[in-house]
Amino acid sequence: MKETGKTLLNDLFNLGDQATQIGYNLKNETKDYIKGKVESLISEMDLVTREEMEAWNERFVKLEEENSELKKKLTKLEKKTPKKETN
């Protein structure tokens, strides 16, 4: 009878171990599936990379600086230019 109890406990332990392994494998497969779907959806979108965004930001900053300088020059020129009177 003791052998039957040990065998039953061993079988239950093995069953629990197998269930844990199945759960672990299912988790990993689900994670990989979802990750693949998300990557697929993102690749279909028209998104820019981080490097492209940083390059655009740098260009934008330079253009803002140039625009500011041009505004200052325009203001100076407007001050120097005599105003015409209109009738």
Buried (B, 14 or more C-beta within 10 A) or exposed (E): EEEEEEEEEEEEEEEEEEEEEEEEEEEEEEEEEEEEEEEEEEEEEEEEEEEEEEEEEEEEEEEEEEEEEEEEEEEEEEEEEEEEEEE
